[in-house]
Amino acid sequence: MQALLSLWSQSPPQLKSLCLKYIAENVDILKRKDVQLPIEVWESFIDMYQRLGYIVDDHLLALSNCHIKRLHLRQADVTDAGLIVVLTQQLVELDLRHCDRLTPNLIQYLNQYGGDSLQSLTLASNGNLLSGMPPLYGSSDIKLHNLKRLIINDLAGCETRLKSLISPVRNLTHLDLSNCSNLGDLSYVTPLENLTSLILYNVKEMHFTILAICKLKNLRHLDLSQPVPKEAPRMYKRPDYYLDLIVTSLPNLVSLDISGSNLAGKGPVAMAKDGISDIPGLVSRASNPLHFLGLFYTSHAASTRHHIPAKVVSGDANEAQLLVAASAYMERPPMLKNVLHEIFFILRNEMFNDWKACLDTVIQIMDRHLNDESIQTTGSASLYYLMKHLQKGQHTQTKQRLMWTLLNGLEAHATATMMKNCCLILTLILRFTPHELFYFERIVKLTLRRVETGEGPIRRNGITLLNSIAVTVDSKDKEHMGDYGTIYRMLAVIESHLRNKISGEILDTAWSTMWNATDETPRNCQRFLDGNGMEMFLRCLRAFPKKEEMIRNMLGLLGNVAEVSWLRPQLMNCRFVQEITKLLDYDGIEVSYNAAGVLSNMASDGEEYWTVEEPSRAEALRRMVFAIECWDLSTQRFIHYRSFEPILGLLRKSHTPECQHWAAWALANLTRVYPDKYCPLLESENGIPLLRQLLETDVNERVKQLCQMVIDQCVHLGKGYIPMEVEEYVEEEDNGDDEGDENDDGDMQLDG
């Protein structure tokens, strides 16, 4: 067990998360007697189980086979009986939030089972847990004498019950009453002589409590912050007086948070004997500055002032203050959302200096608040700008961590904005560092689920991302995409659009995705045919005969199928060949070129394999050559070849010079328009010797002429070949969709 614990402590965070996620998704393995988790793993497992959206119940707690010390439950379906099982294990720390099935008898159980060991207790948003508690426990009834830390949040009308709960616990050093109301004057807190930390975040009518607070002479940390909009801070009638009273009454105070209030005053410089303070109420601390001062969203822009008597400030004036604020308010979503918005704006405007600290902060926020849609959306938008910066250097592990967090957010929130933000970030990775596309299987499967269940923008962005992935990855990963269901899902999308008679970007991109996913991937070509793809092609052609982009993509896909010799017999369909032959005359080279490519491959097996009577093989090839000679050799193309092997294979088909004609024209066009890219590719695959051999044969003169053009172009270019860049082929074979590109800043969204 000790060896396992040592291995666990040394494992990277992502590996720990994967292990915990596996246990959470296969929780029945914990029933096995030979499976025992160390305390540390159990505690982390409970946290991960809840972060994944699972509900902790009595049954799960009963599976614990070790004495866990810390238990944090959020929205758990736990009853008193289930909690007692854990309390008997001598808990040191208990955190209960939104556990509505627990009854007011909780205090009795804590006294009975946790009185000697419990040091930290958190009760937040637990229905009638405290409000239904019998009033006025006597001091002899409360036995939590070792309790040092007490957090009671989100409780209304609680003065009497708080007094009965707090007064007997004299050893408290930390008290948090955030989001509570009707606290009275807090006089019941003054006997707590050991109290060093008092948090009254989002507590109203604070002026009633000031006098009691000023009697807590050992207080070192005081939080009076409010989660209010920047334009509407909480107002005190005499802010300078109250702030001065607090700091002069509390000599040990080192940390003070007055965010969201006007306690910092209007800001005229106040002089003191030993220094200057731009915050009038803190003039007494000018020579003895606080260690921490919270000024986030204070009135009159207090955080922007020059003379602030504090070593560390949380505020909204600059990057450093925002990072401090994020750390300070990590458990306060209302304030954290405002902090994250401010961080987003400095990232978008490229006003940040410490990108590493910004990234760590954004990821920590997103990981901590996975179920908060607003935080995930703003966080993903922030990650986009950080990822743009990361592309400038080698930060592999950082990108891996970023992608894990991003995918967690996308898995938790199926929104159009979240999908688009993730799409943009992953496209950045695909464009510049495709080898760093971590979690490939998870990305593809998750995106396919969004495509299946989403509509409109969600589906469009999902398909665009799949297309970007398919155009970038190698044949092995393309086949994996098919294994995960990409081809069949695209066909289902197309069927839906045909049924509803809807054309447009989604339909075009679905065909483009299959075009890219079948490139040099015979298994996916087979999947296309097995999924009734031929019929889909004919139906789309009939329904949308003028959709050039869609038709081009369909023919590109069929060209990939036609390159697979053992699949070509399935293309010998009369209706199909007739339509392909008609498309040779299409007004647009991309459609005509792709149609000719399909026919060339189908005819390359010889006359005996042409089983279609109408049109005849000779007629189809005659019309193909006529079309080829109508094309302009200088036309720029919307296509990318990873390999010329299929084209070179057609050049070897001496029994069918028409096939050689199309192949030679393709090489002549590509090496003329894109010499830096395609001349090196042709030479690397020994294409030049093959072209020279053809010049020595009795092939027709037009083919020889085209072959000579290719040779001359490559010779003219010389040996100074420029390597192919990833961004070139992503742009060229992108579907024409802006969604898959690195969009301008305006495309990054914070909300729908």
VOGU-3710 file (C-alpha; in Angstrom, 3 decimals, decimal comma):
1> mqallslwsq> 0,000/0,000/0,000  2,855/2,375/0,832  4,456/1,724/-2,552  1,149/2,489/-4,268  0,812/5,720/-2,305  4,337/6,755/-3,266  3,615/6,027/-6,932  0,390/8,011/-6,709  2,082/11,063/-5,213  4,682/11,098/-8,007
11> sppqlkslcl> 2,203/10,688/-10,880  1,430/13,657/-13,174  -1,955/15,361/-12,648  -3,377/14,163/-15,984  -2,611/10,530/-15,152  -4,222/10,899/-11,739  -7,298/12,430/-13,357  -7,556/9,578/-15,862  -7,293/6,972/-13,094  -9,881/8,705/-10,929
21> kyiaenvdil> -12,175/9,167/-13,927  -11,924/5,455/-14,722  -12,838/4,504/-11,153  -15,741/6,970/-11,177  -17,105/5,516/-14,412  -16,653/1,940/-13,140  -17,511/2,457/-9,500  -18,630/-1,154/-8,998  -14,990/-2,249/-8,882  -14,868/-0,735/-5,399
31> krkdvqlpie> -17,136/-3,555/-4,239  -14,365/-6,074/-4,790  -12,612/-7,162/-1,621  -9,223/-7,134/-3,339  -9,573/-3,437/-4,261  -8,447/-1,054/-1,563  -7,791/2,633/-2,053  -5,461/4,598/0,209  -6,993/7,496/2,143  -5,508/10,124/-0,176
41> vwesfidmyq> -6,883/8,378/-3,260  -10,333/7,962/-1,707  -10,543/11,654/-0,880  -9,454/12,634/-4,399  -11,854/10,089/-5,898  -14,848/11,601/-4,089  -13,927/15,022/-5,476  -13,488/13,717/-9,036  -16,717/11,694/-8,804  -18,655/14,866/-8,076
51> rlgyivddhl> -16,817/17,002/-10,640  -17,877/14,518/-13,316  -21,497/15,131/-12,379  -22,124/11,941/-10,406  -24,121/12,098/-7,172  -22,565/10,739/-3,994  -25,042/8,698/-1,962  -25,100/6,479/1,114  -24,173/3,424/-0,933  -20,946/5,004/-2,221
61> lalsnchikr> -19,880/6,211/1,220  -20,444/2,725/2,598  -17,830/1,382/0,131  -15,065/3,304/1,887  -12,677/0,726/3,336  -10,316/3,183/5,003  -10,562/5,908/7,607  -10,839/8,993/5,443  -10,009/12,230/7,176  -11,465/14,815/4,810
71> lhlrqadvtd> -14,860/14,651/3,145  -16,242/17,306/0,809  -19,804/16,702/-0,426  -21,636/18,886/-2,942  -25,236/18,248/-3,996  -24,956/14,787/-2,498  -27,900/12,439/-1,986  -26,664/11,522/1,485  -28,904/10,890/4,476  -28,138/11,049/8,177
81> aglivvltqq> -27,512/7,297/8,217  -24,957/7,515/5,406  -23,139/10,389/7,049  -22,920/8,578/10,391  -20,939/5,798/8,662  -18,262/8,324/7,753  -18,381/10,253/11,041  -17,415/7,100/12,914  -14,103/7,179/10,992  -12,968/10,187/13,055
91> lveldlrhcd> -13,185/12,882/10,392  -10,929/15,896/10,720  -12,625/17,979/8,024  -16,266/17,890/6,861  -17,619/20,085/4,069  -21,357/19,813/3,261  -22,857/21,971/0,518  -26,330/21,569/-0,994  -26,931/18,283/0,830  -30,679/18,740/1,228
101> rltpnliqyl> -31,513/15,295/2,620  -29,626/15,865/5,856  -31,798/16,791/8,841  -31,329/19,277/11,717  -30,207/16,287/13,817  -26,782/16,752/12,208  -25,437/18,706/15,195  -26,422/15,844/17,485  -24,544/13,346/15,291  -21,507/15,609/15,109
111> nqyggdslqs> -21,460/15,818/18,900  -21,793/12,074/19,243  -19,317/10,906/16,599  -17,054/13,833/15,697  -16,686/15,895/18,831  -13,109/14,854/19,583  -11,648/14,785/16,064  -13,477/17,348/13,955  -11,431/20,492/13,380  -13,120/22,008/10,323
121> ltlasngnll> -16,843/22,133/9,530  -18,527/23,705/6,517  -22,319/23,951/6,142  -23,580/25,776/3,053  -26,904/25,841/1,200  -28,247/22,813/3,018  -31,955/23,597/3,101  -33,344/23,566/6,627  -30,263/21,970/8,145  -29,672/24,887/10,524
131> sgmpplygss> -32,887/26,843/10,146  -34,771/23,784/11,419  -32,404/23,169/14,288  -34,043/23,296/17,749  -33,354/26,749/19,181  -30,811/27,595/21,843  -28,583/24,651/22,435  -26,890/25,128/25,720  -23,124/25,274/25,945  -23,149/21,783/27,431
141> diklhnlkrl> -24,945/20,456/24,332  -22,264/21,537/21,870  -19,225/19,282/22,201  -17,167/20,330/19,178  -14,482/21,654/21,481  -11,611/20,992/19,048  -13,295/22,794/16,191  -10,961/25,450/14,810  -12,655/26,352/11,552  -16,405/26,931/11,085
151> iindlagcet> -17,985/27,959/7,782  -21,733/28,605/7,648  -22,915/30,069/4,349  -26,179/30,959/2,649  -28,327/31,044/5,769  -31,161/33,510/6,376  -32,705/34,612/9,677  -30,058/32,861/11,703  -28,966/35,137/14,573  -30,438/32,981/17,358
161> rlkslispvr> -29,214/29,662/15,993  -25,788/30,996/15,151  -25,433/32,333/18,666  -26,299/28,937/20,134  -23,901/27,142/17,791  -20,947/29,521/17,922  -20,840/30,666/21,528  -19,811/27,298/23,071  -17,038/26,699/20,490  -14,433/28,907/22,129
171> nlthldlsnc> -11,401/27,537/20,260  -12,474/28,847/16,869  -9,742/30,600/14,928  -11,599/30,902/11,615  -15,247/31,926/11,164  -16,917/32,398/7,772  -20,533/33,629/7,633  -20,629/34,530/3,944  -23,995/35,057/2,270  -25,834/34,945/5,599
181> snlgdlsyvt> -28,468/37,486/6,520  -29,980/38,860/9,737  -26,806/38,310/11,723  -27,681/40,940/14,256  -24,866/42,943/15,818  -22,457/39,957/16,064  -22,009/40,492/19,786  -22,060/36,711/20,222  -18,742/36,535/18,361  -16,793/38,820/20,696
191> plenltslil> -16,063/36,070/23,322  -14,018/34,182/20,689  -10,642/35,357/21,906  -8,697/33,028/19,586  -10,460/34,209/16,455  -7,915/35,397/13,873  -10,010/35,254/10,700  -13,542/36,588/10,149  -15,173/36,441/6,718  -18,409/38,345/6,155
201> ynvkemhfti> -18,512/38,224/2,357  -21,852/39,377/0,910  -23,338/40,174/4,307  -25,744/43,109/4,245  -26,200/45,850/6,859  -22,584/45,637/7,905  -22,664/48,943/9,797  -24,529/47,173/12,629  -21,597/44,795/13,156  -18,650/47,204/13,088
211> laicklknlr> -18,521/47,788/16,857  -18,477/44,054/17,624  -15,810/43,447/14,990  -13,620/46,137/16,532  -13,518/44,164/19,810  -11,822/41,138/18,186  -8,322/42,311/19,064  -6,539/39,179/17,799  -8,135/39,396/14,358  -5,578/39,204/11,552
221> hldlsqpvpk> -7,855/38,717/8,544  -11,133/40,551/7,984  -13,238/40,214/4,823  -16,098/42,678/4,271  -16,243/42,289/0,465  -19,383/42,426/-1,659  -20,104/40,717/-5,040  -21,562/43,775/-6,743  -21,252/45,238/-10,254  -18,428/47,636/-10,904
231> eaprmykrpd> -20,898/50,496/-11,245  -22,795/49,837/-7,987  -20,530/49,298/-4,947  -22,010/48,793/-1,486  -22,289/52,226/0,130  -21,428/53,230/3,700  -22,597/56,658/4,881  -19,244/57,519/6,478  -16,718/55,284/4,689  -13,548/57,075/5,832
241> yyldlivtsl> -14,658/57,010/9,473  -15,651/53,330/9,504  -12,469/52,168/7,783  -10,274/54,178/10,128  -12,183/52,820/13,128  -11,632/49,215/11,998  -7,892/49,425/11,344  -7,101/51,452/14,463  -9,144/49,073/16,652  -7,497/45,916/15,282
251> pnlvsldisg> -3,742/46,241/15,876  -2,918/42,736/14,577  -4,785/43,130/11,287  -2,648/42,199/8,271  -5,325/41,299/5,703  -8,409/43,334/4,842  -10,861/42,961/1,957  -13,253/45,842/1,193  -13,932/44,911/-2,449  -17,270/45,992/-3,869
261> snlagkgpva> -17,708/48,829/-1,371  -17,007/52,543/-0,984  -14,888/52,110/2,155  -11,796/53,274/0,241  -13,367/56,714/0,023  -13,068/59,194/-2,813  -9,303/59,156/-2,797  -7,716/62,497/-1,919  -4,173/62,030/-0,661  -4,050/61,804/3,133
271> makdgisdip> -0,851/62,698/4,917  0,477/60,836/7,940  3,530/61,319/10,074  5,451/58,539/8,367  3,901/58,306/4,936  1,120/58,972/2,445  -2,104/57,080/1,738  -4,473/57,604/-1,186  -7,080/55,768/0,892  -8,097/58,174/3,699
281> glvsrasnpl> -9,341/55,472/6,074  -5,962/53,705/5,943  -3,776/56,678/6,712  -2,843/55,075/10,045  -1,287/52,174/8,112  0,793/54,342/5,805  3,980/53,398/7,631  2,801/49,878/8,475  1,201/48,578/5,273  -1,180/45,627/5,260
291> hflglfytsh> 0,065/42,371/3,762  -3,141/42,122/1,692  -5,852/44,582/0,729  -8,896/43,727/-1,413  -9,972/46,592/-3,678  -11,674/44,753/-6,556  -14,522/46,831/-8,014  -14,336/49,452/-5,265  -15,845/52,894/-5,814  -13,858/55,731/-7,364
301> aastrhhipa> -11,384/53,237/-8,911  -9,509/52,779/-5,632  -7,286/50,019/-7,043  -5,769/52,469/-9,563  -4,446/54,863/-6,922  -0,730/55,303/-6,440  -0,252/55,310/-2,667  -1,988/52,170/-1,385  -0,740/51,025/2,049  -0,596/47,312/1,226
311> kvvsgdanea> 2,048/44,933/-0,077  -0,399/42,839/-2,138  -3,580/44,215/-3,692  -6,488/42,416/-5,340  -8,118/44,782/-7,795  -9,020/45,475/-11,384  -6,326/47,999/-12,310  -3,801/45,659/-13,916  -2,752/42,085/-14,581  -0,989/41,569/-11,241
321> qllvaasaym> -4,019/42,719/-9,234  -6,349/40,503/-11,268  -4,222/37,415/-10,684  -4,277/38,123/-6,955  -8,057/38,613/-7,128  -8,532/35,305/-8,932  -6,629/33,485/-6,215  -8,466/35,281/-3,429  -11,961/34,689/-4,836  -11,517/31,197/-6,237
331> erppmlknvl> -14,490/29,919/-4,200  -16,775/32,864/-5,010  -18,257/32,437/-8,488  -20,054/35,824/-8,593  -16,795/37,715/-8,028  -14,722/35,204/-9,956  -16,809/35,716/-13,093  -16,041/39,438/-12,999  -12,353/38,741/-12,449  -12,302/36,301/-15,363
341> heiffilrne> -13,986/38,847/-17,634  -11,309/41,384/-16,779  -8,573/38,813/-17,466  -10,176/38,032/-20,820  -10,062/41,664/-21,861  -6,368/42,088/-21,043  -5,603/38,875/-22,934  -7,626/39,953/-25,966  -5,857/43,322/-26,013  -2,479/41,621/-25,475
351> mfndwkacld> -1,741/43,691/-22,389  -0,484/40,775/-20,283  3,123/40,147/-19,264  3,095/36,846/-17,392  1,240/34,528/-19,771  2,222/31,474/-17,711  0,555/32,871/-14,580  -2,507/33,876/-16,619  -2,775/30,396/-18,082  -2,388/28,664/-14,726
361> tviqimdrhl> -5,044/30,938/-13,259  -7,583/30,437/-16,053  -7,109/26,656/-15,992  -7,452/26,556/-12,208  -10,678/28,568/-12,390  -12,151/26,329/-15,085  -11,132/23,126/-13,307  -12,599/24,332/-10,031  -15,928/25,482/-11,508  -16,577/22,898/-14,192
371> ndesiqttgs> -20,358/23,083/-13,874  -20,557/26,881/-14,222  -21,388/27,573/-17,868  -20,477/31,259/-17,708  -17,039/30,543/-16,259  -16,361/27,781/-18,779  -17,366/30,008/-21,685  -15,277/33,003/-20,630  -12,431/30,695/-19,648  -12,389/28,980/-23,041
381> aslyylmkhl> -12,363/32,372/-24,768  -9,359/33,353/-22,636  -7,576/30,092/-23,472  -7,844/30,955/-27,155  -5,626/34,015/-26,773  -3,240/32,141/-24,514  -2,995/29,343/-27,065  -2,089/31,871/-29,757  0,831/32,856/-27,544  1,775/29,242/-26,829
391> qkgqhtqtkq> 2,217/28,554/-30,539  5,331/30,727/-30,449  7,319/28,225/-28,388  7,650/24,633/-27,278  5,159/24,206/-24,473  3,929/20,674/-25,034  2,939/19,800/-21,468  1,209/23,138/-21,027  -0,835/22,622/-24,189  -1,735/19,145/-22,998
401> rlmwtllngl> -3,034/20,536/-19,725  -4,925/23,276/-21,536  -6,618/20,799/-23,869  -7,687/18,557/-20,981  -9,376/21,485/-19,250  -10,956/22,644/-22,495  -12,433/19,233/-23,251  -13,806/18,951/-19,726  -15,650/22,227/-20,297  -16,992/21,140/-23,658
411> eahatatmmk> -18,152/17,823/-22,226  -20,019/19,610/-19,436  -21,678/22,309/-21,570  -23,202/21,604/-24,978  -23,602/25,242/-26,024  -22,940/26,849/-29,388  -20,480/29,355/-27,936  -18,510/26,715/-26,044  -18,368/24,568/-29,166  -17,139/27,459/-31,285
421> nccliltlil> -14,459/28,514/-28,800  -13,158/24,951/-28,558  -13,237/24,693/-32,335  -11,073/27,774/-32,718  -8,518/26,622/-30,156  -8,186/23,122/-31,584  -7,908/24,559/-35,091  -4,970/26,666/-33,924  -3,259/23,497/-32,743  -4,064/21,651/-35,959
431> rftphelfyf> -2,698/24,496/-38,061  0,622/25,029/-36,325  1,441/21,936/-34,267  -0,769/19,045/-35,431  1,530/16,547/-33,698  0,337/18,054/-30,407  -3,303/17,113/-30,896  -3,536/15,308/-27,568  -6,536/13,218/-26,516  -7,368/12,538/-30,175
441> erivkltlrr> -9,922/9,814/-29,433  -11,685/11,894/-26,793  -11,840/14,931/-29,085  -13,334/13,000/-31,989  -15,863/11,056/-29,909  -16,955/14,127/-27,973  -17,339/16,156/-31,156  -19,357/13,386/-32,775  -21,715/13,403/-29,797  -22,184/17,147/-30,179
451> vetgegpirr> -22,858/16,710/-33,885  -25,392/13,986/-33,146  -27,323/15,843/-30,449  -26,716/19,483/-31,376  -28,420/21,712/-33,887  -27,464/24,770/-35,909  -24,164/26,349/-34,800  -23,217/23,444/-32,538  -23,505/20,960/-35,376  -21,826/23,298/-37,858
461> ngitllnsia> -18,831/23,955/-35,613  -18,552/20,294/-34,700  -18,442/19,165/-38,316  -15,983/21,939/-39,152  -13,683/20,692/-36,390  -13,929/17,101/-37,622  -13,065/18,331/-41,107  -10,024/20,204/-39,792  -8,882/17,084/-37,964  -9,432/14,838/-40,972
471> vtvdskdkeh> -7,407/17,089/-43,277  -4,476/17,113/-40,847  -4,027/13,624/-39,397  -2,403/10,645/-41,104  -4,166/7,658/-42,622  -4,014/5,644/-39,422  -5,852/8,315/-37,468  -8,280/8,846/-40,341  -9,174/5,176/-40,050  -9,622/5,635/-36,297
481> mgdygtiyrm> -12,032/8,473/-37,044  -13,996/5,980/-39,093  -13,837/3,472/-36,234  -15,419/6,075/-33,949  -18,308/6,575/-36,392  -17,339/9,702/-38,349  -18,394/8,436/-41,791  -21,752/7,102/-40,634  -22,453/10,262/-38,612  -21,758/12,464/-41,645
491> lavieshlrn> -24,066/10,326/-43,753  -26,766/10,686/-41,088  -26,372/14,481/-41,185  -26,675/14,439/-44,975  -29,768/12,240/-44,801  -31,338/14,712/-42,363  -30,638/17,656/-44,656  -32,020/15,819/-47,655  -35,153/14,897/-45,745  -35,676/18,520/-44,750
501> kisgeildta> -34,533/19,874/-48,136  -31,828/22,025/-46,545  -28,613/22,887/-48,313  -25,849/25,070/-46,932  -22,596/25,062/-45,051  -23,288/22,020/-42,876  -24,083/19,852/-45,875  -20,995/21,044/-47,758  -18,713/20,462/-44,794  -20,126/17,006/-44,086
511> wstmwnatde> -19,115/15,934/-47,585  -15,739/17,659/-47,195  -15,134/15,799/-43,936  -15,732/12,468/-45,633  -13,533/13,532/-48,556  -10,647/14,196/-46,159  -11,349/11,158/-43,964  -11,270/8,768/-46,958  -8,017/10,113/-48,415  -5,670/7,120/-48,733
521> tprncqrfld> -7,917/5,279/-46,279  -9,654/2,344/-48,024  -11,468/1,197/-44,875  -13,325/4,484/-44,663  -14,112/4,314/-48,373  -15,722/0,952/-47,704  -17,681/2,476/-44,826  -18,987/5,154/-47,173  -20,291/2,554/-49,609  -21,690/0,381/-46,807
531> gngmemflrc> -23,564/3,405/-45,480  -25,446/3,840/-48,771  -23,149/6,690/-49,761  -23,682/6,217/-53,509  -27,398/6,787/-53,082  -26,703/9,878/-50,965  -24,532/11,249/-53,752  -27,238/10,801/-56,372  -29,937/12,288/-54,126  -27,834/15,341/-53,286
541> lrafpkkeem> -26,985/15,842/-56,942  -30,650/15,688/-57,842  -31,760/17,942/-54,960  -29,027/20,582/-55,271  -27,662/20,493/-58,848  -26,163/24,003/-58,669  -24,291/23,619/-55,380  -20,776/23,674/-56,836  -18,912/23,392/-53,530  -20,981/20,416/-52,405
551> irnmlgllgn> -20,592/18,673/-55,768  -16,842/19,275/-55,768  -16,571/17,736/-52,306  -18,714/14,749/-53,260  -16,580/14,072/-56,306  -13,376/14,436/-54,297  -14,681/11,745/-51,960  -15,693/9,500/-54,851  -12,241/10,006/-56,341  -10,780/8,514/-53,167
561> vaevswlrpq> -13,152/5,557/-53,452  -12,262/5,093/-57,126  -8,562/4,873/-56,232  -9,256/1,646/-54,295  -9,112/-1,128/-56,889  -11,247/-3,634/-54,998  -14,014/-1,065/-54,505  -14,232/0,084/-58,128  -16,664/-2,671/-59,177  -19,215/-1,157/-56,769
571> lmncrfvqei> -19,027/2,097/-58,730  -20,040/0,417/-61,972  -23,608/1,633/-61,687  -25,374/2,967/-64,743  -27,008/5,958/-63,015  -23,787/6,832/-61,253  -21,576/6,727/-64,360  -24,092/8,737/-66,354  -24,109/11,484/-63,748  -20,314/11,513/-63,473
581> tklldydgie> -19,993/11,809/-67,233  -22,437/14,720/-67,319  -20,398/16,514/-64,675  -17,409/16,601/-67,038  -19,158/19,533/-68,698  -19,780/21,405/-65,435  -18,961/25,101/-65,560  -16,117/25,047/-63,037  -12,785/23,243/-63,200  -12,914/21,712/-59,706
591> vsynaagvls> -16,088/19,741/-60,431  -15,007/18,781/-63,950  -11,479/17,844/-62,800  -12,744/15,633/-59,960  -15,290/13,947/-62,241  -12,500/13,179/-64,704  -10,394/11,771/-61,852  -13,188/9,372/-60,902  -13,640/8,190/-64,503  -9,874/7,815/-65,043
601> nmasdgeeyw> -9,573/5,477/-62,093  -12,681/3,521/-63,081  -11,364/3,080/-66,640  -7,825/2,203/-65,540  -8,628/-1,482/-64,965  -9,185/-2,082/-68,674  -12,124/-2,525/-70,979  -13,151/-5,897/-69,609  -13,901/-4,345/-66,201  -16,173/-1,643/-67,608
611> tveepsraea> -19,557/-3,252/-67,028  -21,783/-0,257/-67,756  -23,463/-0,223/-71,162  -24,500/3,425/-71,227  -22,349/5,385/-71,538  -19,779/3,130/-73,126  -16,200/3,285/-71,909  -15,048/4,828/-75,175  -17,729/7,533/-75,027  -16,951/8,407/-71,422
621> lrrmvfaiec> -13,224/8,660/-72,152  -13,795/10,731/-75,287  -15,855/13,244/-73,356  -13,249/13,276/-70,606  -10,416/14,208/-72,981  -12,573/16,928/-74,511  -13,165/18,375/-71,049  -9,478/18,213/-70,120  -8,493/20,270/-73,135  -10,913/22,987/-72,078
631> wdlstqrfih> -9,131/23,567/-68,785  -6,578/26,322/-68,214  -3,225/24,951/-67,055  -2,579/28,080/-64,995  -5,734/27,740/-62,884  -5,206/27,856/-59,135  -6,631/24,823/-57,429  -8,693/23,917/-54,395  -6,999/20,633/-53,603  -4,065/19,158/-51,751
641> yrsfepilgl> -2,122/16,006/-52,539  -0,111/14,270/-49,838  1,146/11,799/-52,405  1,227/11,556/-56,196  1,207/7,762/-56,169  -2,410/7,448/-57,444  -1,632/9,867/-60,303  1,671/8,192/-61,134  -0,181/4,877/-61,163  -2,469/6,218/-63,913
651> lrkshtpecq> 0,569/7,347/-65,944  1,606/3,692/-66,075  -1,726/2,634/-67,677  -0,415/2,457/-71,238  -3,502/0,541/-72,362  -5,637/3,638/-71,681  -3,925/6,837/-72,910  -6,911/8,902/-71,733  -6,007/8,009/-68,139  -2,428/9,089/-68,822
661> hwaawalanl> -3,768/12,319/-70,313  -5,649/13,264/-67,147  -2,691/12,325/-64,900  -0,199/14,290/-66,993  -2,453/17,355/-67,041  -2,861/17,175/-63,254  0,910/17,129/-62,714  1,496/19,906/-65,227  -1,080/22,127/-63,560  0,065/21,503/-59,980
671> trvypdkycp> 3,791/21,915/-60,658  3,139/25,107/-62,613  0,848/26,783/-60,076  2,475/25,427/-56,887  6,070/24,529/-57,888  7,552/25,000/-54,412  5,181/22,413/-53,005  4,695/19,848/-55,723  8,027/19,654/-57,559  9,758/18,305/-54,420
681> llesengipl> 6,889/15,884/-53,825  7,088/14,585/-57,383  10,838/14,048/-57,199  10,623/12,364/-53,772  8,281/9,759/-55,275  10,513/9,136/-58,335  8,049/10,781/-60,685  10,644/12,463/-62,939  12,186/9,168/-64,199  8,708/7,870/-65,005
691> lrqlletdvn> 7,925/11,013/-67,011  11,201/10,642/-68,933  10,333/7,032/-69,719  6,980/8,101/-71,127  8,733/10,502/-73,478  10,509/7,475/-74,996  7,275/5,565/-75,651  4,649/5,902/-78,348  2,228/7,721/-76,031  0,255/10,461/-77,831
701> ervkqlcqmv> 1,899/13,819/-78,391  -0,345/15,798/-76,049  0,598/13,569/-73,130  4,291/13,920/-74,069  3,896/17,671/-74,205  2,388/17,757/-70,731  5,092/15,448/-69,353  7,792/17,696/-70,781  6,156/20,717/-69,126  6,381/18,999/-65,757
711> idqcvhlgkg> 10,040/18,058/-66,238  10,947/21,570/-67,394  9,178/23,140/-64,421  11,023/20,945/-61,926  14,381/21,524/-63,634  13,737/25,268/-63,704  12,964/25,291/-59,994  16,318/23,697/-59,236  17,305/22,027/-56,033  16,296/24,851/-53,676
721> yipmeveeyv> 13,082/23,159/-52,646  11,002/24,757/-49,903  9,497/22,286/-47,408  5,738/22,045/-47,272  4,183/23,979/-44,422  1,232/22,713/-42,468  -0,641/25,994/-42,760  -0,532/25,836/-46,535  -2,480/22,658/-46,935  -4,916/23,441/-44,123
731> eeedngddeg> -5,838/26,652/-45,906  -6,009/25,111/-49,339  -8,103/22,137/-48,438  -10,162/23,871/-45,825  -13,772/23,721/-46,810  -13,907/27,429/-47,390  -15,447/27,789/-43,931  -14,286/30,665/-41,798  -15,216/28,576/-38,782  -12,222/26,321/-39,235
741> denddgdmql> -9,767/29,150/-39,658  -7,979/31,334/-37,192  -10,706/33,938/-37,006  -10,195/37,508/-35,987  -10,661/38,501/-32,388  -14,287/39,398/-32,915  -15,161/35,747/-33,490  -14,124/34,675/-29,989  -17,309/34,685/-27,950  -18,086/35,040/-24,256
751> dg> -21,763/34,192/-24,624  -24,309/33,102/-27,161
//
